Amino acid sequence: MTYLLLFLEFFKIGLFAVGGGLATLPFLSELAGKYPWFDEAMLGNMIAVSQSTPGPIGINMATYAGFNAAGILGGLIATVGLVTPSVIVIIIVAHVLNKFKQSRAVQAIFYALRPAVAGLIAVAGFGVFKIAVLTLDRFNVTHQFADFLNWKAAVLFVVMYVLITKIKKHPIFFIALGAIVGIVIGL
């Protein structure tokens, strides 16, 4: 039953997470409260591992969540569930788009999707920030600011932001540097 649930839940995520792997974060956050596969705290670890490993973040996160829920087969099933809607949609769109790629309606639809994708990515970005820098419980935000700010993560965030804007290096340099500093300071 767990395998079927993994497939169906990640199929739904794959169907509606338009815009890439980070767009899956709001759906995964909702999933954290629905099943015992992972919780909000583990979501931060999933993001870190998924960002640090090669491959698309959405697939990495599905594999991580599925593996955590039901081992190797669970990871495989969650990944297949996430990818299946995209494969179906790509096949259908490729077939249809060839006939209608010059249509104003099709161009307008793709143009209209841009703000929706930007919104999903913004929500995902705030979710990452909330998990990494703030220790916010999404149901309880009545604490004083100093109670839920992770000072080490906040300082690392600011320092990395300044370095990224001032130093022109490959992004993998900053990912590795952030990982090393995070390990050293105990994040």
N, C-alpha and C positions, 0 to 999 in steps of 0.2 A: 504494500500500500504506500509506503514511503517513496518508493521509486516512481510510482504513478503521480503522486503529489508533487514530487520534485520536477518531473517532466512538465506537468500542467502549469505549475506556478512559474517556472522559468520560460515556458512557452508564452504565457501571458506577458511576462516582463519583456521578452524578445519582440512581442507583437507591438507593444506600446512604447518602448524606450527608443524613440526616434532621436538620433543625434549622436550616437556613440555610447561608449561604455559608461561615461560619467552620468549620462541620462538615466542609467539603471539605478542610481543611488536612492532616489525617492521611493522607488518600488521595493528595493532591498530593505530600506528602513522600515517600511510597512510590513514586510515579510518577517522582520526580526521580532515583531510583537505578535505575530500570528502563529508561528511554529517554533518549537524548541531547537531548531537547527543552529541558530546563532542569535546573539543578542546585540543591542546597540553598541556595547563596548567592543565586541568582536568585530563589528563593522569597520571600526578604525583599523584593526589589524588586517582585515580583508583588503582595505584600500591600500595600506602600506605594502602588503605582499603583492597585490595586483599591479601597483605602479612600479614596483621594483623588478618584476619578472618580465621577460620578453613576451610579447603578444598583446592582443587587445585587452583592455582593462575589463570590459564586460564579460568576456569569455573567462578571463582569469578569475574574476569574482564568482562567476557561476560555478566554475570548477572547485574553487575553494569552499564555497557554501555547500555544494553537493557532497564533496569529500568529507566535510565536517559532519554532515547529516547522515551519510550512509556509506562512507568509505570510497574506494576507487570506483566502483560501479555507480555510486551516487554522484560522484564528480562527473563521470562520463555522461550520465543521463541528464543532469542539470545543464551541462554544456550543450548537448544535443537539443534539449528543450529550448534553450536560449537562441540557438542558431537556426532552428527549423523555420520559424516565421520569416526570417530574413531571406532564406533560400526560396521559400514559396513566393514571397513578394517579389524578389528579384526576377524569378522566372516569369511571373505574370507581367510585371512592369516592362521587362525587356521585350516581351511579345507585343504588348499593347503600345508601348512608347514608340516603337518603330513606325507604327501607323499614325500616331498623333503627336510626334515630337515637335512639330511646327505649330500646333494648336495653341491659341492664346489661353484657353482654359487650362491646359496642362501647365503652361508656363506660369500662370497665375497661382495655381495650386502649389507649385514648388516655391514660388515667391512667398506665399502665405505661410508655408511651413517654417520659414526661417525664424520668425519671432517665437514660435512655439518651441523650437529646438533651443533657441537662446534662453528661453525661460526655464526649460528643463535643466539645462547646463548650469544656469545661475542657482537654481534650487540645489543642485548637486554640489556646487562649489560652496554654498553656505553650509550644507550638511557636512562636508569635509572639514570646513573651518570650525564648525560647532563641535565636531567630534575631536579634532586634533588640538585646537587652541582653547576652547571652552569646555568645561566639564558639565555641560547642560543636560539635564534630564528633560526630554521634550514634553513631559507632563508636569514638571515642577520647576518653574522659573521665578520663584518668589525670593530667592536668596539675594544677599548683597553681592555686588559685582565682584568683590575680592574673594568671595567664597567659591566662585565657579570659574575663575580664570586660571588656566594652567600657565603659570608665569614662564616656566622653561620653554614651553612650546610657543608662547607668544613672542618671547625674545628671539627664539630661533626663526620664527616666521618673519619677523621684522628684519633680522640680519640677512636671511636668505633673500628676501625681497630686494633689499638694497644691493646685495651682491649681484643678483640676476640683472638688475637694471644698470649696474655700473660696469660689470665685467662681461665681455662677450665670449662666452665659452659654450660648448655643446651642453644641452640640457642634462645629459647623463652625468656630467661632472657635478652638477648641482644636486641631482638625485643621490649620487654616491656620497657627496659631502654631507647632505642632510641626514642620510642614513647613518653615517659614521658618527656625526655629532649627536644625533638622537640616541644612539647606543651608548656613547660615552657619558652623556648627561642623564641617562636613564629615562628616556621617554618611552 
